[in-house]
Amino acid sequence: MVGVRANEVFSPEIISQFRNFYEGKEEIIFGPEFSPKHYELRFSPLVEKSSKRKARINHGRVVIIQDTTERKLAEQKLKASEERYKQLVENATDIIYRTDPKGRFSYANPTAIRLMGFSNEFEVIGKSYLDLAHPDWRNDLRHFYRKQFIQRTPNTYKEFQAYTQDGKIVWLGQNVQILTEGKEIIGFQAVARDLTEQKLAEEALAIQTANLTGLYQLSQESSSLLELDQVYAAIHRGVALLMPFDTFTSLWWMKKDKKFCSPTCLTGESSGPRKPSPLKRLPVSRDACFGTGPQY
């Protein structure tokens, strides 16, 4: 091939592509449209310096051709895969977000932005994930994810309460994965789900179960008691299971004939935090509960 001109070896089409490349392109493509071949070409002048004439004598050019077809195909597949992943994340119904190692948002998908009440991603970027957590949960979350960072735990799961921008409280359950490059932690990626409806359903079921249990125990005790004070003691215990109080006191009015008493109201005390329940069909006026009549 030494001494043979390029146009004696290559077709005019290829020569044209060589010429275009030489004029500024960095890559040429050969082959049929359905299976093109990618090549990278490097041109270097082949010159000789003349000390007598103080000039450079051009002896031609060195051309280096490298087949980059496999690399190009791999790049195309990677780009297509990234595009599919992006579409999956953008259209996911779950909350998906990323943070830097300090917990500051670097990305949030549309579901996360919408659920937390933001208008766009730019309102989220740079904020700490703790800014969106309920104040009662912040210390717990800080210690939990600091432990994951220090121990380099690959994946964790945590349920907690968060605040939306309009002040609404939502329950979230999220998996958090550590992101690394080599041995360096570069951030966290979280996939979270809104558990608010599930938590409300669980709470309602727990209340209903407690109510049914209390009614059953009340019926069992009262059916076996004969004395009036024992019956009402059983009623108090049963009501304590149904209402947000631990102990009850009843107020009674003596009838004019002094033979019968009628209950007027119940007052209760709670020794700890319990979910409030509405009191129904009980006297609410001060006179009804705190009159001057005789009491038992």
Summary of the structure (lengths in Angstrom):
residues: 296
radius of gyration: 39.6
end to end distance: 122.0
largest distance: 143.3
contacts: 687
relative contact order: 0.06
helix: 38%
strand: 31%
